[in-house]
Amino acid sequence: MFKEKFIVVLFFLMLFSVKVFAVTVPNGSVSTFSPEQRSTKTESIWFKPYSAFETIELESGNIVHNTAYGAYIGYDTNVINLGNDWDAVLTFHTGYTGSRQKYSARTIFQNGGQLGVSGVFFRENFFLGILTNVGAVNAVAKSSFENLNFSMINATAAIKTGYNFELLDKKLSFQPSFLGAYLWANTFDYVNAQNVVVKSDPIYSIQLMPGLKLTANLDNGWQPYIGVQQVWNILNASRFSPNDVILGEISLKPYVQYGVGIQKSVGEDYTGYIQTTIRNGGRSGVILSFGLRKYF
């Protein structure tokens, strides 16, 4: 059964590799390029590549080494006036995701893509964002016994809200926020090398992520920032059934992630950033990302 249980790990990891909110960097790390922090109300396009290197400790005590990489591109609309002091920005994004998970002597390689849309609503310094996205992944699991090839689909619905407190004549911005997400993933039934049919129920999770972020607005256009988030994941019972034998549940310990980065506006047309996010707890590792936004 160990090979099938390894497959459970794959789907669990993929579940949390999705980009849970369009206004955050991939993997749900500390956000930048957020519409509520834009310096202009015009439409824009953006590009965000990233890479992640981490160790994931499951509640069962098993350790998984994860390497992820990818890039997203997106389009933000002009600010839309909704009346009664409310504004909105719509974002459309797509991207490529790749990853490798290593568990004992077994390795899984994944390649896939994501497609989504979000809307962020503002009133003065308050914001509320809503996202939905879908994705598909092809995976190859390799071990000394066999190679398995299978596919899965996933979907995410998320909401994020927060408030920007402006301090020291707007030289500092302090932003408490809260993100809640529902993540769903399903793999298609497949047959392994022993002709065992492996069936699975969809996996779903609720992810809760309160956070704090502090941004400095310097006179020369530089915006250094720091942020921290606590992450809890509530996972359903994962029922993977090789020949109708139910495998055990999997779960992930809570973890904290904190990031530091710097953003810079170049004239009125471009904004760029570079960021490092560190995770500790149930997931331990580092996420590296940068991005470029072009206004029109």
N, C-alpha and C positions, 0 to 999 in steps of 0.2 A: 504493500500500500504506500510505501514511502514516495514513489514517483508521483502518484496521484496527489499526495499531500503537498508535495513540492509545487504542483500546479495550483493548489489553493493559494500558496504564497504568491505566485505570480499574479493572480487576479486581485488579491488583496493589495499588492504594491501598485498595480495599474490603477486601481480605484483611487489611490491617493496621489497618483502622478498627474491626474488631470488638472487643468488650470481652473481653479474654483471660482475665480472672479475676473472679469475682463479688465478691471481697472487695477489689478495687481500684477506683479511679475509672475511668471510661471511657478508652479509648485506652491502657490499660496503664500509666498514669502512677503516680507514687509513691502508695502506698496509705494510706487512712485509712478510718474506720468499719469496721475489720477486726474480726471476731468475737473474735480473740484479745486485742483491746484493750478489750473492752466492760467497763463498770463494773458491770453487773448481769447476772444469769443469766436474766432473764425474756425472753419473746418480744418482738419489735419489728417495726416497719415503717419503711422509709426511702425517701427521695427524693433523687436526685442529678442535677441538670442540669449541663451542661458546654458549653463551646465551645472550639475549637482553631483556631489560625491558624499555618500552617507552610509552609515551602518544602522540597520533597523532591528530592534529587539522586540520580538513578539512575546505576548504574555506566557506562551508555552515555554519560553526560555531559548527558543531557536534564534539564531543570528543570521540576518540576510545582509549582504553587501550590495548596494545599489549604486549604479552610475547612470545618470540621465542627462539628456541633452536635447536641444531643439531650438526652434525659433518661431515667433509669432509676428504676423503683420496685422494691422488694424486700421480702421477709418473711423474718425470721430466727426459727427455732423457739427454744423454751426450750433450755437446756443439757441434753443427754442424757447421763446417767451410764452408761458402758459397762463399768464394773468395772475392777479392777487399775489404778486411778488415771487411767483414760482417760475423757475427756469428748468430746462432739461437738455441733456446731451445724449444722443444715441451713438453706440459703438458697435461696429461689425468687425469680427476678427476671425482669422483662420491660422493654422500653423501645423508644423511637423513636430512630432515627438518621437524620440528614440530612447531606449534604455537597455540596461543589462543588469540582471539580478543573479548573484552567485550564492548558492546555499549548499554547504558541504561540497560534494564533488559534482554538483549539478549547476548548470547555467541556463538562463533564459534570455533570449534576445527579442526585443520588441521594436516594431516600426509601425507608426500610425499617424493619424491626423485628427485635428479638432476644428470645429466650426461653430460659431456662436454669435449671440447678439446680447447687448445689455443696454439699459437706460439708467442714467443717473439724474436724480431730481434735486434741485437746490431751492432753499429759501434762506436768504442771508447767509449765515455761516453753517447752517444745517444741511446735510445731504443724505439721500437715501438712494441706494442702487439696487437694481434687480437684474439678474443674469440667468440665461439658459444657454447651454451648449451641448453638442453631441460629438461623439468621436468613434473611430473604429481602429482596431489594432490587429496586426498579424504577428504571431509569436512562434518562436522555435525554441523548444526545450531540449537541451542536450545533456546526456549522461553517458557513462561507460556502457549502459545497457541498451539505450535506444535514443532515437531522436523523434520528437513529436512536433507536429505543425498544426496550429489551430488558430481560430480567430475569435474576437470578442467585440462587443459594442458597449458603449457607456454613455451616460447622460448626467448632466448636473443642473440643478436649480439652486440659486444662491441669492441671499439678500445681505447687503452691507449698509450700515448706517453710522453716522458719527457727526461730530461738531468741531469746527475749527475755532479755537480761542486765540485771538490776536493779542500779543503782548508787546510791551516796550515800543509803542507807536508802530506796530506791525513789523518790527524787526524779528520777532519770534512768532511761530505758530505752533500751538499745542493741540494735538488732535486725538482725543479718545475715540475709539470706534469698536464696533462689534460686527462680526461676520458669522452668519449661519448658513450652512450648505447641506443639501441633500444630494448624495452621490449614489448612482446606480450603475451596476455593471453586469453583463451577462455573457457567458461563453457558450458557443455552440457545442453540442455533444460530439464526442470524437471516440475513435477506437485506438487503443495503444498497441504496442508490438505483441502483446500476449492475447490480442483479440478481445480485450476487455472493453466493454462500452462504458465510458465515463460520462455520467450525466451530472448536471448541476442546476441548482436553483439560482436565480439572480442574487447577487450580493448587493446590499445597500448599506449606506452609512449616513449618519448625521454628524457633521463637523461643526464644532463651536469654537470661535476664535476671537476673544476680546483682545484689544491691543491699544498701545499708546505710541504716538509719534511726535517728535519735536523737530521743527525745521527752522533754520536761521535764514533770513532774507538779507543778504549782504548788499552793500551799495554797488559793488562791481558786477552784480548779476549772478554770483555764485550762491547756491543754496545747499549747504551741507545739512544732513539730517541723520537722526538715529531713531530706531523704533524697536519695540518689543511686543511679542504676541504669545499668549498661552493657547495651546491647541488640545482639545479633547475630541476623541472620535468614538462614536457609539455605533458599533457594528452589529448587524443581524447575525443570526446563526447561519453559518455557511454549510450548506448541505451538498457535498460532492459525493456522488454515489457510484463507485465502480462495481458493476454487477449488483446493484441495489444494496451495497454495504455502505452505511453512512459514516463519513469521516468526521473527526472532531472539529470543534469550533476554533477560530483564530481571532485574535484581537491585538490591539496595539496600545502600548502604554502612552500616557500623556507626555507631551514634550513642550519645551519653550523654544522660541526662535527670536533672535535679535539681529538687527541689521544696521549697517552704517553705509552711507552713500553720499554722493554729491551730484547735484544737478546744475546745469549752466545753460542760460539762454544766450544765443548768439543773434543779435539784432532782433527783429520781429518775426523771423522766418524759421528759426531752428532752436530746438532744445535737445540737449543730450544728457545722459547720466551714466554712472557706473556704480555698482553696488555689490556688497558682500553680505550674505546672511548666514549666520551660524545657528545650528540646531543642537539642543541637548535634551536628553531624556529618552523617550521611546524611539526617537530618531536622532542620530548624532552625525553631524557632518557640516558641509559648507555648500552654499549655492552662490555661484558667480553669474552676474548678468550685467548687460549694458543695453542702452537703447538710444534711438534717435527719432525725433519727431519733427515733421515738416508742416508748417502752417501755410494756409492759402489765403 
